Amino acid sequence: MVEVRVDAEICAASGMCTLLVPAVFDQSEEDGTVVLADPAPPAELAAKVRTAALRCPAGAISVHEREADGPGT
């Protein structure tokens, strides 16, 4: 499982993340900076989230591996 963190302070508001993984990332209507919609996305989105982090022009997205919470998670 992955945990996603964003730093809106350094976000360039390019929207790349929202195009790649709209289930996880959104943009502020006020200034276009990243808004995290799902900090713990399902495993099937992990590869796309990692791609979004790599393609973020500002480096505002970080992805961290985390242990499952228990059986069935």
Distance bins in CASP14 RR format, pairs under 12 A and 6 or more apart:
PFRMAT RR
TARGET T0000
AUTHOR 0000-0000-0000
RMODE 2
METHOD distances of the structure
MODEL  1
1 38 0 0 0 0 0 1 0 0 0 0 0
1 39 0 0 0 0 0 1 0 0 0 0 0
1 40 1 0 0 1 0 0 0 0 0 0 0
1 41 0 0 0 0 1 0 0 0 0 0 0
1 42 0 0 0 0 1 0 0 0 0 0 0
1 43 1 0 0 1 0 0 0 0 0 0 0
1 44 0 0 0 0 0 1 0 0 0 0 0
1 45 0 0 0 0 0 1 0 0 0 0 0
1 46 1 0 0 1 0 0 0 0 0 0 0
1 49 0 0 0 0 0 1 0 0 0 0 0
1 63 0 0 0 0 0 1 0 0 0 0 0
1 64 0 0 0 0 1 0 0 0 0 0 0
1 65 1 0 0 1 0 0 0 0 0 0 0
1 66 1 0 1 0 0 0 0 0 0 0 0
1 67 1 0 0 1 0 0 0 0 0 0 0
1 68 1 0 1 0 0 0 0 0 0 0 0
1 69 0 0 0 0 1 0 0 0 0 0 0
1 70 0 0 0 0 0 1 0 0 0 0 0
1 72 0 0 0 0 0 1 0 0 0 0 0
1 73 1 0 0 1 0 0 0 0 0 0 0
2 21 0 0 0 0 0 1 0 0 0 0 0
2 24 0 0 0 0 1 0 0 0 0 0 0
2 38 0 0 0 0 0 1 0 0 0 0 0
2 39 0 0 0 0 1 0 0 0 0 0 0
2 40 1 0 0 1 0 0 0 0 0 0 0
2 41 1 0 0 1 0 0 0 0 0 0 0
2 42 0 0 0 0 1 0 0 0 0 0 0
2 43 1 0 0 1 0 0 0 0 0 0 0
2 44 0 0 0 0 0 1 0 0 0 0 0
2 45 0 0 0 0 1 0 0 0 0 0 0
2 46 1 0 1 0 0 0 0 0 0 0 0
2 47 0 0 0 0 1 0 0 0 0 0 0
2 48 0 0 0 0 0 1 0 0 0 0 0
2 49 1 0 0 1 0 0 0 0 0 0 0
2 50 1 0 0 1 0 0 0 0 0 0 0
2 52 0 0 0 0 0 1 0 0 0 0 0
2 53 0 0 0 0 1 0 0 0 0 0 0
2 61 0 0 0 0 0 1 0 0 0 0 0
2 62 0 0 0 0 0 1 0 0 0 0 0
2 63 1 0 1 0 0 0 0 0 0 0 0
2 64 1 0 0 1 0 0 0 0 0 0 0
2 65 1 0 0 1 0 0 0 0 0 0 0
2 66 1 0 0 1 0 0 0 0 0 0 0
2 67 0 0 0 0 0 1 0 0 0 0 0
2 68 0 0 0 0 0 1 0 0 0 0 0
3 24 0 0 0 0 0 1 0 0 0 0 0
3 36 0 0 0 0 0 1 0 0 0 0 0
3 38 0 0 0 0 0 1 0 0 0 0 0
3 39 1 0 0 1 0 0 0 0 0 0 0
3 40 1 0 1 0 0 0 0 0 0 0 0
3 41 0 0 0 0 1 0 0 0 0 0 0
3 46 0 0 0 0 0 1 0 0 0 0 0
3 49 0 0 0 0 1 0 0 0 0 0 0
3 53 0 0 0 0 0 1 0 0 0 0 0
3 61 0 0 0 0 0 1 0 0 0 0 0
3 62 0 0 0 0 1 0 0 0 0 0 0
3 63 1 0 0 1 0 0 0 0 0 0 0
3 64 1 0 1 0 0 0 0 0 0 0 0
3 65 1 0 0 1 0 0 0 0 0 0 0
3 66 1 0 1 0 0 0 0 0 0 0 0
3 67 0 0 0 0 0 1 0 0 0 0 0
3 68 0 0 0 0 0 1 0 0 0 0 0
3 69 0 0 0 0 0 1 0 0 0 0 0
4 17 0 0 0 0 1 0 0 0 0 0 0
4 21 0 0 0 0 1 0 0 0 0 0 0
4 23 0 0 0 0 0 1 0 0 0 0 0
4 24 1 0 0 1 0 0 0 0 0 0 0
4 25 0 0 0 0 1 0 0 0 0 0 0
4 34 0 0 0 0 0 1 0 0 0 0 0
4 35 0 0 0 0 0 1 0 0 0 0 0
4 36 1 0 0 1 0 0 0 0 0 0 0
4 37 0 0 0 0 1 0 0 0 0 0 0
4 38 1 0 0 1 0 0 0 0 0 0 0
4 39 1 0 1 0 0 0 0 0 0 0 0
4 40 1 0 0 1 0 0 0 0 0 0 0
4 41 1 0 0 1 0 0 0 0 0 0 0
4 42 0 0 0 0 0 1 0 0 0 0 0
4 45 0 0 0 0 1 0 0 0 0 0 0
4 46 0 0 0 0 1 0 0 0 0 0 0
4 48 0 0 0 0 0 1 0 0 0 0 0
4 49 1 0 1 0 0 0 0 0 0 0 0
4 50 0 0 0 0 1 0 0 0 0 0 0
4 52 0 0 0 0 1 0 0 0 0 0 0
4 53 1 0 0 1 0 0 0 0 0 0 0
4 56 0 0 0 0 0 1 0 0 0 0 0
4 60 0 0 0 0 0 1 0 0 0 0 0
4 61 1 0 0 1 0 0 0 0 0 0 0
4 62 1 0 0 1 0 0 0 0 0 0 0
4 63 1 0 1 0 0 0 0 0 0 0 0
4 64 1 0 0 1 0 0 0 0 0 0 0
4 65 0 0 0 0 0 1 0 0 0 0 0
4 66 0 0 0 0 0 1 0 0 0 0 0
5 24 0 0 0 0 0 1 0 0 0 0 0
5 25 0 0 0 0 0 1 0 0 0 0 0
5 34 0 0 0 0 0 1 0 0 0 0 0
5 36 1 0 0 1 0 0 0 0 0 0 0
5 39 1 0 0 1 0 0 0 0 0 0 0
5 40 0 0 0 0 0 1 0 0 0 0 0
5 49 0 0 0 0 0 1 0 0 0 0 0
5 53 0 0 0 0 1 0 0 0 0 0 0
5 56 0 0 0 0 0 1 0 0 0 0 0
5 59 0 0 0 0 0 1 0 0 0 0 0
5 60 0 0 0 0 1 0 0 0 0 0 0
5 61 1 0 0 1 0 0 0 0 0 0 0
5 62 1 0 1 0 0 0 0 0 0 0 0
5 63 1 0 0 1 0 0 0 0 0 0 0
5 64 1 0 0 1 0 0 0 0 0 0 0
5 66 0 0 0 0 0 1 0 0 0 0 0
6 13 0 0 0 0 0 1 0 0 0 0 0
6 15 0 0 0 0 0 1 0 0 0 0 0
6 17 0 0 0 0 1 0 0 0 0 0 0
6 18 0 0 0 0 0 1 0 0 0 0 0
6 21 0 0 0 0 0 1 0 0 0 0 0
6 24 0 0 0 0 1 0 0 0 0 0 0
6 25 1 0 0 1 0 0 0 0 0 0 0
6 26 0 0 0 0 0 1 0 0 0 0 0
6 27 0 0 0 0 0 1 0 0 0 0 0
6 28 0 0 0 0 0 1 0 0 0 0 0
6 33 0 0 0 0 1 0 0 0 0 0 0
6 34 1 0 1 0 0 0 0 0 0 0 0
6 35 1 0 0 1 0 0 0 0 0 0 0
6 36 1 0 1 0 0 0 0 0 0 0 0
6 37 0 0 0 0 0 1 0 0 0 0 0
6 38 0 0 0 0 0 1 0 0 0 0 0
6 39 0 0 0 0 1 0 0 0 0 0 0
6 49 0 0 0 0 0 1 0 0 0 0 0
6 52 0 0 0 0 0 1 0 0 0 0 0
6 53 0 0 0 0 1 0 0 0 0 0 0
6 56 0 0 0 0 1 0 0 0 0 0 0
6 58 0 0 0 0 0 1 0 0 0 0 0
6 59 0 0 0 0 1 0 0 0 0 0 0
6 60 1 0 1 0 0 0 0 0 0 0 0
6 61 1 0 1 0 0 0 0 0 0 0 0
6 62 1 0 0 1 0 0 0 0 0 0 0
6 63 0 0 0 0 0 1 0 0 0 0 0
6 64 0 0 0 0 0 1 0 0 0 0 0
7 33 0 0 0 0 1 0 0 0 0 0 0
7 34 0 0 0 0 1 0 0 0 0 0 0
7 36 0 0 0 0 0 1 0 0 0 0 0
7 53 0 0 0 0 0 1 0 0 0 0 0
7 56 0 0 0 0 1 0 0 0 0 0 0
7 58 0 0 0 0 1 0 0 0 0 0 0
7 59 1 0 0 1 0 0 0 0 0 0 0
7 60 1 0 1 0 0 0 0 0 0 0 0
7 61 1 0 0 1 0 0 0 0 0 0 0
7 62 1 0 0 1 0 0 0 0 0 0 0
8 17 0 0 0 0 0 1 0 0 0 0 0
8 25 0 0 0 0 0 1 0 0 0 0 0
8 26 0 0 0 0 0 1 0 0 0 0 0
8 27 0 0 0 0 0 1 0 0 0 0 0
8 28 1 0 0 1 0 0 0 0 0 0 0
8 30 0 0 0 0 0 1 0 0 0 0 0
8 31 0 0 0 0 1 0 0 0 0 0 0
8 32 0 0 0 0 1 0 0 0 0 0 0
8 33 1 0 1 0 0 0 0 0 0 0 0
8 34 1 0 1 0 0 0 0 0 0 0 0
8 35 1 0 0 1 0 0 0 0 0 0 0
8 36 0 0 0 0 1 0 0 0 0 0 0
8 56 0 0 0 0 0 1 0 0 0 0 0
8 58 0 0 0 0 1 0 0 0 0 0 0
8 59 0 0 0 0 0 1 0 0 0 0 0
8 60 1 0 0 1 0 0 0 0 0 0 0
8 61 0 0 0 0 0 1 0 0 0 0 0
9 31 0 0 0 0 0 1 0 0 0 0 0
9 33 0 0 0 0 1 0 0 0 0 0 0
9 34 0 0 0 0 0 1 0 0 0 0 0
9 58 0 0 0 0 1 0 0 0 0 0 0
9 59 0 0 0 0 0 1 0 0 0 0 0
9 60 0 0 0 0 1 0 0 0 0 0 0
10 33 0 0 0 0 1 0 0 0 0 0 0
10 34 0 0 0 0 1 0 0 0 0 0 0
10 56 0 0 0 0 1 0 0 0 0 0 0
10 57 0 0 0 0 0 1 0 0 0 0 0
10 58 1 0 1 0 0 0 0 0 0 0 0
10 59 1 0 0 1 0 0 0 0 0 0 0
10 60 1 0 1 0 0 0 0 0 0 0 0
10 61 0 0 0 0 0 1 0 0 0 0 0
10 62 0 0 0 0 0 1 0 0 0 0 0
11 17 0 0 0 0 1 0 0 0 0 0 0
11 18 0 0 0 0 0 1 0 0 0 0 0
11 25 0 0 0 0 0 1 0 0 0 0 0
11 26 0 0 0 0 0 1 0 0 0 0 0
11 27 0 0 0 0 1 0 0 0 0 0 0
11 28 0 0 0 0 1 0 0 0 0 0 0
11 31 0 0 0 0 1 0 0 0 0 0 0
11 32 1 0 0 1 0 0 0 0 0 0 0
11 33 1 0 1 0 0 0 0 0 0 0 0
11 34 1 0 1 0 0 0 0 0 0 0 0
11 35 0 0 0 0 1 0 0 0 0 0 0
11 36 0 0 0 0 0 1 0 0 0 0 0
11 56 0 0 0 0 1 0 0 0 0 0 0
11 57 0 0 0 0 1 0 0 0 0 0 0
11 58 1 0 1 0 0 0 0 0 0 0 0
11 59 0 0 0 0 1 0 0 0 0 0 0
11 60 1 0 1 0 0 0 0 0 0 0 0
11 61 0 0 0 0 1 0 0 0 0 0 0
12 27 0 0 0 0 0 1 0 0 0 0 0
12 31 0 0 0 0 0 1 0 0 0 0 0
12 32 0 0 0 0 1 0 0 0 0 0 0
12 33 0 0 0 0 1 0 0 0 0 0 0
12 34 0 0 0 0 1 0 0 0 0 0 0
12 55 0 0 0 0 0 1 0 0 0 0 0
12 56 0 0 0 0 1 0 0 0 0 0 0
12 57 1 0 1 0 0 0 0 0 0 0 0
12 58 1 0 1 0 0 0 0 0 0 0 0
12 59 0 0 0 0 1 0 0 0 0 0 0
12 60 1 0 0 1 0 0 0 0 0 0 0
12 61 0 0 0 0 0 1 0 0 0 0 0
13 25 0 0 0 0 0 1 0 0 0 0 0
13 26 0 0 0 0 0 1 0 0 0 0 0
13 27 1 0 0 1 0 0 0 0 0 0 0
13 28 0 0 0 0 1 0 0 0 0 0 0
13 29 0 0 0 0 0 1 0 0 0 0 0
13 30 0 0 0 0 0 1 0 0 0 0 0
13 31 1 0 0 1 0 0 0 0 0 0 0
13 32 1 0 1 0 0 0 0 0 0 0 0
13 33 1 0 1 0 0 0 0 0 0 0 0
13 34 1 0 0 1 0 0 0 0 0 0 0
13 35 0 0 0 0 0 1 0 0 0 0 0
13 56 0 0 0 0 0 1 0 0 0 0 0
13 57 0 0 0 0 1 0 0 0 0 0 0
13 58 0 0 0 0 1 0 0 0 0 0 0
13 60 0 0 0 0 1 0 0 0 0 0 0
14 20 0 0 0 0 0 1 0 0 0 0 0
14 25 0 0 0 0 0 1 0 0 0 0 0
14 27 0 0 0 0 1 0 0 0 0 0 0
14 32 0 0 0 0 1 0 0 0 0 0 0
14 33 0 0 0 0 1 0 0 0 0 0 0
14 34 0 0 0 0 1 0 0 0 0 0 0
14 52 0 0 0 0 0 1 0 0 0 0 0
14 55 0 0 0 0 1 0 0 0 0 0 0
14 56 1 0 0 1 0 0 0 0 0 0 0
14 57 1 0 1 0 0 0 0 0 0 0 0
14 58 1 0 0 1 0 0 0 0 0 0 0
14 59 0 0 0 0 0 1 0 0 0 0 0
14 60 0 0 0 0 1 0 0 0 0 0 0
14 61 0 0 0 0 0 1 0 0 0 0 0
15 21 0 0 0 0 0 1 0 0 0 0 0
15 22 0 0 0 0 0 1 0 0 0 0 0
15 25 1 0 0 1 0 0 0 0 0 0 0
15 26 0 0 0 0 1 0 0 0 0 0 0
15 27 1 0 1 0 0 0 0 0 0 0 0
15 28 0 0 0 0 0 1 0 0 0 0 0
15 31 0 0 0 0 0 1 0 0 0 0 0
15 32 1 0 0 1 0 0 0 0 0 0 0
15 33 0 0 0 0 1 0 0 0 0 0 0
15 34 1 0 0 1 0 0 0 0 0 0 0
15 35 0 0 0 0 0 1 0 0 0 0 0
15 52 0 0 0 0 1 0 0 0 0 0 0
15 55 0 0 0 0 0 1 0 0 0 0 0
15 56 0 0 0 0 1 0 0 0 0 0 0
15 57 0 0 0 0 1 0 0 0 0 0 0
15 58 0 0 0 0 0 1 0 0 0 0 0
15 60 0 0 0 0 0 1 0 0 0 0 0
15 61 0 0 0 0 0 1 0 0 0 0 0
16 22 0 0 0 0 0 1 0 0 0 0 0
16 25 0 0 0 0 1 0 0 0 0 0 0
16 27 0 0 0 0 0 1 0 0 0 0 0
16 32 0 0 0 0 0 1 0 0 0 0 0
16 34 0 0 0 0 1 0 0 0 0 0 0
16 48 0 0 0 0 0 1 0 0 0 0 0
16 51 0 0 0 0 1 0 0 0 0 0 0
16 52 1 0 0 1 0 0 0 0 0 0 0
16 53 0 0 0 0 0 1 0 0 0 0 0
16 54 0 0 0 0 0 1 0 0 0 0 0
16 55 1 0 1 0 0 0 0 0 0 0 0
16 56 1 0 0 1 0 0 0 0 0 0 0
16 57 1 0 0 1 0 0 0 0 0 0 0
16 58 0 0 0 0 1 0 0 0 0 0 0
16 59 0 0 0 0 0 1 0 0 0 0 0
16 60 0 0 0 0 0 1 0 0 0 0 0
16 61 0 0 0 0 1 0 0 0 0 0 0
17 23 0 0 0 0 0 1 0 0 0 0 0
17 24 1 0 0 1 0 0 0 0 0 0 0
17 25 1 1 0 0 0 0 0 0 0 0 0
17 26 0 0 0 0 1 0 0 0 0 0 0
17 27 0 0 0 0 1 0 0 0 0 0 0
17 32 0 0 0 0 0 1 0 0 0 0 0
17 33 0 0 0 0 0 1 0 0 0 0 0
17 34 1 0 1 0 0 0 0 0 0 0 0
17 35 0 0 0 0 1 0 0 0 0 0 0
17 36 0 0 0 0 1 0 0 0 0 0 0
17 37 0 0 0 0 0 1 0 0 0 0 0
17 38 0 0 0 0 0 1 0 0 0 0 0
17 41 0 0 0 0 0 1 0 0 0 0 0
17 45 0 0 0 0 0 1 0 0 0 0 0
17 48 0 0 0 0 1 0 0 0 0 0 0
17 49 0 0 0 0 1 0 0 0 0 0 0
17 50 0 0 0 0 0 1 0 0 0 0 0
17 51 0 0 0 0 1 0 0 0 0 0 0
17 52 1 0 1 0 0 0 0 0 0 0 0
17 53 0 0 0 0 1 0 0 0 0 0 0
17 54 0 0 0 0 0 1 0 0 0 0 0
17 55 1 0 0 1 0 0 0 0 0 0 0
17 56 1 0 0 1 0 0 0 0 0 0 0
17 57 0 0 0 0 0 1 0 0 0 0 0
17 58 0 0 0 0 0 1 0 0 0 0 0
17 59 0 0 0 0 0 1 0 0 0 0 0
17 60 0 0 0 0 1 0 0 0 0 0 0
17 61 1 0 0 1 0 0 0 0 0 0 0
17 62 0 0 0 0 0 1 0 0 0 0 0
17 63 0 0 0 0 0 1 0 0 0 0 0
18 24 0 0 0 0 1 0 0 0 0 0 0
18 25 1 0 1 0 0 0 0 0 0 0 0
18 26 1 0 0 1 0 0 0 0 0 0 0
18 27 1 0 1 0 0 0 0 0 0 0 0
18 28 0 0 0 0 0 1 0 0 0 0 0
18 32 0 0 0 0 1 0 0 0 0 0 0
18 33 0 0 0 0 0 1 0 0 0 0 0
18 34 1 0 0 1 0 0 0 0 0 0 0
18 35 0 0 0 0 1 0 0 0 0 0 0
18 36 0 0 0 0 0 1 0 0 0 0 0
18 37 0 0 0 0 1 0 0 0 0 0 0
18 48 0 0 0 0 0 1 0 0 0 0 0
18 52 0 0 0 0 1 0 0 0 0 0 0
18 55 0 0 0 0 0 1 0 0 0 0 0
18 56 0 0 0 0 0 1 0 0 0 0 0
18 61 0 0 0 0 0 1 0 0 0 0 0
19 25 0 0 0 0 1 0 0 0 0 0 0
19 26 0 0 0 0 0 1 0 0 0 0 0
19 27 0 0 0 0 0 1 0 0 0 0 0
19 34 0 0 0 0 0 1 0 0 0 0 0
19 48 0 0 0 0 0 1 0 0 0 0 0
19 51 0 0 0 0 0 1 0 0 0 0 0
19 52 0 0 0 0 1 0 0 0 0 0 0
19 55 0 0 0 0 1 0 0 0 0 0 0
19 56 0 0 0 0 0 1 0 0 0 0 0
20 34 0 0 0 0 0 1 0 0 0 0 0
20 41 0 0 0 0 0 1 0 0 0 0 0
20 45 0 0 0 0 1 0 0 0 0 0 0
20 47 0 0 0 0 0 1 0 0 0 0 0
20 48 1 0 1 0 0 0 0 0 0 0 0
20 49 0 0 0 0 1 0 0 0 0 0 0
20 50 0 0 0 0 0 1 0 0 0 0 0
20 51 1 0 0 1 0 0 0 0 0 0 0
20 52 1 0 1 0 0 0 0 0 0 0 0
20 53 0 0 0 0 1 0 0 0 0 0 0
20 54 0 0 0 0 1 0 0 0 0 0 0
20 55 1 0 0 1 0 0 0 0 0 0 0
20 56 0 0 0 0 1 0 0 0 0 0 0
20 61 0 0 0 0 0 1 0 0 0 0 0
21 34 0 0 0 0 0 1 0 0 0 0 0
21 36 0 0 0 0 0 1 0 0 0 0 0
21 37 0 0 0 0 1 0 0 0 0 0 0
21 38 0 0 0 0 1 0 0 0 0 0 0
21 41 1 0 0 1 0 0 0 0 0 0 0
21 42 0 0 0 0 0 1 0 0 0 0 0
21 44 0 0 0 0 0 1 0 0 0 0 0
21 45 1 0 0 1 0 0 0 0 0 0 0
21 46 0 0 0 0 1 0 0 0 0 0 0
21 47 0 0 0 0 1 0 0 0 0 0 0
21 48 1 0 1 0 0 0 0 0 0 0 0
21 49 1 0 1 0 0 0 0 0 0 0 0
21 50 0 0 0 0 1 0 0 0 0 0 0
21 51 0 0 0 0 1 0 0 0 0 0 0
21 52 1 0 1 0 0 0 0 0 0 0 0
21 53 0 0 0 0 1 0 0 0 0 0 0
21 55 0 0 0 0 0 1 0 0 0 0 0
21 56 0 0 0 0 0 1 0 0 0 0 0
21 61 0 0 0 0 1 0 0 0 0 0 0
21 63 0 0 0 0 0 1 0 0 0 0 0
22 34 0 0 0 0 0 1 0 0 0 0 0
22 35 0 0 0 0 0 1 0 0 0 0 0
22 37 0 0 0 0 1 0 0 0 0 0 0
22 38 0 0 0 0 0 1 0 0 0 0 0
22 41 0 0 0 0 0 1 0 0 0 0 0
22 45 0 0 0 0 0 1 0 0 0 0 0
22 48 0 0 0 0 0 1 0 0 0 0 0
22 49 0 0 0 0 0 1 0 0 0 0 0
22 52 0 0 0 0 0 1 0 0 0 0 0
23 36 0 0 0 0 0 1 0 0 0 0 0
23 37 1 0 0 1 0 0 0 0 0 0 0
23 38 1 0 0 1 0 0 0 0 0 0 0
23 40 0 0 0 0 0 1 0 0 0 0 0
23 41 1 0 0 1 0 0 0 0 0 0 0
23 42 0 0 0 0 1 0 0 0 0 0 0
23 44 0 0 0 0 0 1 0 0 0 0 0
23 45 1 0 0 1 0 0 0 0 0 0 0
23 48 0 0 0 0 1 0 0 0 0 0 0
23 49 0 0 0 0 1 0 0 0 0 0 0
23 52 0 0 0 0 0 1 0 0 0 0 0
24 34 0 0 0 0 0 1 0 0 0 0 0
24 35 0 0 0 0 0 1 0 0 0 0 0
24 36 1 0 0 1 0 0 0 0 0 0 0
24 37 1 0 1 0 0 0 0 0 0 0 0
24 38 1 0 1 0 0 0 0 0 0 0 0
24 39 0 0 0 0 1 0 0 0 0 0 0
24 40 0 0 0 0 1 0 0 0 0 0 0
24 41 1 0 1 0 0 0 0 0 0 0 0
24 42 0 0 0 0 1 0 0 0 0 0 0
24 44 0 0 0 0 0 1 0 0 0 0 0
24 45 1 0 0 1 0 0 0 0 0 0 0
24 46 0 0 0 0 1 0 0 0 0 0 0
24 47 0 0 0 0 0 1 0 0 0 0 0
24 48 1 0 0 1 0 0 0 0 0 0 0
24 49 1 0 1 0 0 0 0 0 0 0 0
24 50 0 0 0 0 0 1 0 0 0 0 0
24 51 0 0 0 0 0 1 0 0 0 0 0
24 52 1 0 0 1 0 0 0 0 0 0 0
24 53 0 0 0 0 0 1 0 0 0 0 0
24 61 0 0 0 0 1 0 0 0 0 0 0
24 63 0 0 0 0 0 1 0 0 0 0 0
25 32 0 0 0 0 0 1 0 0 0 0 0
25 33 0 0 0 0 0 1 0 0 0 0 0
25 34 1 0 1 0 0 0 0 0 0 0 0
25 35 1 0 0 1 0 0 0 0 0 0 0
25 36 1 0 0 1 0 0 0 0 0 0 0
25 37 1 0 0 1 0 0 0 0 0 0 0
25 38 0 0 0 0 1 0 0 0 0 0 0
25 39 0 0 0 0 0 1 0 0 0 0 0
25 41 0 0 0 0 1 0 0 0 0 0 0
25 45 0 0 0 0 0 1 0 0 0 0 0
25 48 0 0 0 0 0 1 0 0 0 0 0
25 49 0 0 0 0 1 0 0 0 0 0 0
25 51 0 0 0 0 0 1 0 0 0 0 0
25 52 1 0 0 1 0 0 0 0 0 0 0
25 53 0 0 0 0 0 1 0 0 0 0 0
25 55 0 0 0 0 0 1 0 0 0 0 0
25 56 0 0 0 0 1 0 0 0 0 0 0
25 60 0 0 0 0 0 1 0 0 0 0 0
25 61 1 0 0 1 0 0 0 0 0 0 0
25 63 0 0 0 0 0 1 0 0 0 0 0
26 32 0 0 0 0 1 0 0 0 0 0 0
26 33 0 0 0 0 0 1 0 0 0 0 0
26 34 1 0 0 1 0 0 0 0 0 0 0
26 35 1 0 1 0 0 0 0 0 0 0 0
26 36 1 0 0 1 0 0 0 0 0 0 0
26 37 1 0 1 0 0 0 0 0 0 0 0
26 38 0 0 0 0 1 0 0 0 0 0 0
27 33 1 0 0 1 0 0 0 0 0 0 0
27 34 1 0 0 1 0 0 0 0 0 0 0
27 35 1 0 0 1 0 0 0 0 0 0 0
27 36 0 0 0 0 0 1 0 0 0 0 0
27 37 0 0 0 0 0 1 0 0 0 0 0
27 60 0 0 0 0 0 1 0 0 0 0 0
28 34 1 0 0 1 0 0 0 0 0 0 0
28 35 1 0 1 0 0 0 0 0 0 0 0
28 36 0 0 0 0 0 1 0 0 0 0 0
28 37 0 0 0 0 0 1 0 0 0 0 0
29 35 0 0 0 0 1 0 0 0 0 0 0
32 60 0 0 0 0 0 1 0 0 0 0 0
33 56 0 0 0 0 0 1 0 0 0 0 0
33 58 0 0 0 0 1 0 0 0 0 0 0
33 60 0 0 0 0 1 0 0 0 0 0 0
33 61 0 0 0 0 0 1 0 0 0 0 0
34 52 0 0 0 0 1 0 0 0 0 0 0
34 53 0 0 0 0 0 1 0 0 0 0 0
34 56 0 0 0 0 1 0 0 0 0 0 0
34 57 0 0 0 0 0 1 0 0 0 0 0
34 58 0 0 0 0 1 0 0 0 0 0 0
34 59 0 0 0 0 0 1 0 0 0 0 0
34 60 1 0 0 1 0 0 0 0 0 0 0
34 61 1 0 0 1 0 0 0 0 0 0 0
34 62 0 0 0 0 0 1 0 0 0 0 0
35 60 0 0 0 0 0 1 0 0 0 0 0
35 61 0 0 0 0 0 1 0 0 0 0 0
36 49 0 0 0 0 0 1 0 0 0 0 0
36 52 0 0 0 0 0 1 0 0 0 0 0
36 60 0 0 0 0 0 1 0 0 0 0 0
36 61 0 0 0 0 1 0 0 0 0 0 0
36 62 0 0 0 0 0 1 0 0 0 0 0
36 63 0 0 0 0 0 1 0 0 0 0 0
37 45 0 0 0 0 0 1 0 0 0 0 0
37 49 0 0 0 0 0 1 0 0 0 0 0
38 45 0 0 0 0 1 0 0 0 0 0 0
38 46 0 0 0 0 0 1 0 0 0 0 0
38 48 0 0 0 0 0 1 0 0 0 0 0
38 49 0 0 0 0 1 0 0 0 0 0 0
39 45 0 0 0 0 0 1 0 0 0 0 0
39 49 0 0 0 0 0 1 0 0 0 0 0
39 61 0 0 0 0 0 1 0 0 0 0 0
39 62 0 0 0 0 0 1 0 0 0 0 0
39 63 0 0 0 0 0 1 0 0 0 0 0
39 64 0 0 0 0 0 1 0 0 0 0 0
39 66 0 0 0 0 0 1 0 0 0 0 0
40 46 0 0 0 0 0 1 0 0 0 0 0
40 49 0 0 0 0 0 1 0 0 0 0 0
40 63 0 0 0 0 0 1 0 0 0 0 0
40 64 0 0 0 0 0 1 0 0 0 0 0
40 65 0 0 0 0 0 1 0 0 0 0 0
40 66 1 0 0 1 0 0 0 0 0 0 0
40 67 0 0 0 0 0 1 0 0 0 0 0
40 68 0 0 0 0 0 1 0 0 0 0 0
40 69 0 0 0 0 1 0 0 0 0 0 0
40 73 0 0 0 0 1 0 0 0 0 0 0
41 47 0 0 0 0 0 1 0 0 0 0 0
41 48 0 0 0 0 1 0 0 0 0 0 0
41 49 1 0 1 0 0 0 0 0 0 0 0
41 50 0 0 0 0 0 1 0 0 0 0 0
41 52 0 0 0 0 0 1 0 0 0 0 0
41 53 0 0 0 0 0 1 0 0 0 0 0
41 63 0 0 0 0 1 0 0 0 0 0 0
41 66 0 0 0 0 0 1 0 0 0 0 0
42 48 0 0 0 0 0 1 0 0 0 0 0
42 49 0 0 0 0 0 1 0 0 0 0 0
42 68 0 0 0 0 0 1 0 0 0 0 0
42 73 0 0 0 0 0 1 0 0 0 0 0
43 49 0 0 0 0 0 1 0 0 0 0 0
43 50 0 0 0 0 0 1 0 0 0 0 0
43 65 0 0 0 0 0 1 0 0 0 0 0
43 66 0 0 0 0 0 1 0 0 0 0 0
43 68 0 0 0 0 1 0 0 0 0 0 0
43 72 0 0 0 0 0 1 0 0 0 0 0
43 73 0 0 0 0 1 0 0 0 0 0 0
45 51 0 0 0 0 0 1 0 0 0 0 0
45 52 0 0 0 0 1 0 0 0 0 0 0
45 63 0 0 0 0 0 1 0 0 0 0 0
46 52 0 0 0 0 0 1 0 0 0 0 0
46 53 0 0 0 0 0 1 0 0 0 0 0
46 63 1 0 0 1 0 0 0 0 0 0 0
46 64 0 0 0 0 0 1 0 0 0 0 0
46 65 0 0 0 0 1 0 0 0 0 0 0
46 66 0 0 0 0 0 1 0 0 0 0 0
47 53 0 0 0 0 0 1 0 0 0 0 0
47 54 0 0 0 0 0 1 0 0 0 0 0
47 63 0 0 0 0 0 1 0 0 0 0 0
48 54 0 0 0 0 0 1 0 0 0 0 0
48 55 0 0 0 0 0 1 0 0 0 0 0
48 61 0 0 0 0 0 1 0 0 0 0 0
48 63 0 0 0 0 0 1 0 0 0 0 0
49 55 0 0 0 0 0 1 0 0 0 0 0
49 56 0 0 0 0 0 1 0 0 0 0 0
49 61 1 0 0 1 0 0 0 0 0 0 0
49 62 0 0 0 0 0 1 0 0 0 0 0
49 63 1 0 1 0 0 0 0 0 0 0 0
49 64 0 0 0 0 0 1 0 0 0 0 0
49 65 0 0 0 0 0 1 0 0 0 0 0
50 56 0 0 0 0 0 1 0 0 0 0 0
50 61 0 0 0 0 1 0 0 0 0 0 0
50 62 0 0 0 0 0 1 0 0 0 0 0
50 63 1 0 1 0 0 0 0 0 0 0 0
50 64 0 0 0 0 0 1 0 0 0 0 0
50 65 0 0 0 0 0 1 0 0 0 0 0
51 61 0 0 0 0 0 1 0 0 0 0 0
51 63 0 0 0 0 1 0 0 0 0 0 0
52 59 0 0 0 0 0 1 0 0 0 0 0
52 60 0 0 0 0 0 1 0 0 0 0 0
52 61 1 0 0 1 0 0 0 0 0 0 0
52 62 0 0 0 0 0 1 0 0 0 0 0
52 63 0 0 0 0 1 0 0 0 0 0 0
53 59 1 0 0 1 0 0 0 0 0 0 0
53 60 0 0 0 0 1 0 0 0 0 0 0
53 61 1 0 1 0 0 0 0 0 0 0 0
53 62 1 0 0 1 0 0 0 0 0 0 0
53 63 1 0 1 0 0 0 0 0 0 0 0
53 64 0 0 0 0 0 1 0 0 0 0 0
54 61 0 0 0 0 1 0 0 0 0 0 0
54 62 0 0 0 0 0 1 0 0 0 0 0
54 63 0 0 0 0 1 0 0 0 0 0 0
55 61 0 0 0 0 1 0 0 0 0 0 0
56 62 0 0 0 0 1 0 0 0 0 0 0
56 63 0 0 0 0 0 1 0 0 0 0 0
66 73 0 0 0 0 0 1 0 0 0 0 0
67 73 0 0 0 0 1 0 0 0 0 0 0
END
